[in-house]
Amino acid sequence: MRLLVTGAGGFLGRAVVEAALARGHETWALVRRPSAELAERAAGVIVRDVVSLTADDLPDGLDAVVHLAAETGGDPERMAEVAVAGTRRVAAATFALGIPRFVHVSSLSVHGGDAGRPTLDPRPDRRGGYARAKILAELALRDLCSTGGAPMTGVTIVRPGLVFGAGMTDPLAGTAVRLPLGVAIGLGRPDQGVPFLDLRDLTSGLLALVESPPVPGRLRAFDLLSGEPPRKRDLLELYARLTGDAGRAVWIPAAAATAAAVALDAVALVRGGRPRFVHAVRRLYRFDPARLQAGQLWQKLDTRPRGELVSAVTATLTARRKPDELVPEPVHARRRWRTLADGPAEDRNAGRVPVVLIGAGRIATEMHVPALRGLPRYGVEAVVDPDLARARRVAASLPGARALARLEEVDGGLWTSAAAVVAAPGFLHYELAAEALCRGASVLLEKPAVLTRDEYAALTELASASGRPVTVFHNYRLRPGARALWRFLAEHDVGRLVRAQVIFDSPPLEVERARWMRDEKRHRTLLMELAVHPLDLACVVAGEVTDVCELSLSDDRRTGATLAVCATAHTTSGARLDLELGLTGAAQRAQVTFAFERATCVLDFFPDGFRVLPRRSHPLDDLGADAGRLAAALRQRLRPAGDGVPKRALPHHEIYRRHLRRLDDPAAADPFSLAAVAPTMRSLFRLGELVYGETSAAAPSREPEAEPVGGRLSG
């Protein structure tokens, strides 16, 4: 079949041309401006404005014309001119050549306020520019046909609903208006139908009409929808589930909307304009697409629509995907987010676990001691630190604990049932953890677990051989903002992660209280000690770093310390990861951004905050996000404890609880196990080898007991 599509360069026109070509039709395109893409694919391209089209411009032997050309915005008079004059020109050329089929694509917006009697709105002058143009075009076409202008042509008017598909501007058009702060103002009534039409159903319906036998001299009109229209409230709920936006809907009663419309019409009359708001509001509340006879066309064509709301809206929000290619998020991924958001089950085992706390520095006193006090099953038996005075101060706050300077002073019989907590400097982690595992203890490691790839491999082997669990305190995974992210990902189908970004800046190391951290190159301070938490969160969502394609470094010429790292990497999820890490800031900053296909989320720290970015930036959204962070910071200051544990220590408290569960059930899954943090660790090693060089401290091949390392422990 040979057919012509007018308006072939538009959103709908391109889709119809593609579908026609896919079905083997010889398709010609009429466009206002040249199109290289259409020139390559279509049988021919006619570059002409429809208002000046003549029969001489059309190719010979056409079987059908599908008329889509229209102005969809701008000057209302120009819209009406293109609609009326353009439709007359295209129809007259079709009739003059005796082309058997003419399909005019109109719109459901031509209907008046009474959907029970689908007729053209009798007051087009009180409608918006687009609806008015479509009404006038239908009237012009009917007038042309009534005067006997189409004796050899079957004319069909198709009134499509709101077309959903990749390229659609806004799936909430006609349903709600989004405002800042996540509020949506509903348009009309929440139980009204949405004139939903899947783009696939539009193209298949139009082509089925073109392929059906012509009915010369007859004018028919059909409404076109993808089955029974969904309700407006359901569409809003679906939109919120997919994007996290417009979650709070406000529906204005018809009386209030009408009163506001009366006032606006009065203002328009005073200014010399035309009153149209009352008419528009009445139609908005009275017209319900659910009452249309939209199934008549499908019955006539003896086929059924394929459109499905979820896949169509998803495709609309995910412009690069086709509905058939959508893959739902795996169930195990949602389960993982829910596990991180909700925490472990309540501990019901009464068995006591003795604790050897290795390290009595700031992290131990601020995080570990308060967390351990809130868990009766743990009993601290020993606090080990070369600074005995410091060990005694910590031990004094823990009933029954002894202060020791070396690991070998710990009672040998204690190790087999003990949990060894390594809160020492990172460069000692491997040796201390290996010592504890070989003595029979389970291990809880502060971050970073270890500094090098070889140490990680050796520690993993030791843990497997000993059968004792090893837990790593990646506690930022449980901070309030991160937990809000996990809840969001568990509740919303945001699609594939496209890009992640980590921005971290910290004051210069000269102000760092732990002197050993100032040796930045040796201890890999920026990457492994300071920026490890935002990097870990990025790896939890994006997956392991597979390669680093761009890297820029800046070192301190005086000390050799790494001052800044800028990198672009690829991850196992397919997302790009951008890093901006620095030690040059006057204030600390940590921010992680995740750009998914249908939502963009931002995690902030100092203070914590989580937000879903609006579609368009607005100062009120920024103000609301900042106010939320401020309120959270004040709550933490004014009510600093939860269940008797300082809120800062609550993530450590929960990780201790998860460790208890693993002690009771070694097969229990835990996102803080040594194996579970492997993607983060391997990513850190890959980055570290590029930033600091590929040299790594080889793990000892001998048994750690042969050379106790407790004496090396320092603050």
Summary of the structure (lengths in Angstrom):
residues: 715
radius of gyration: 34.1
end to end distance: 82.8
largest distance: 108.3
contacts: 2440
relative contact order: 0.09
helix: 44%
strand: 21%
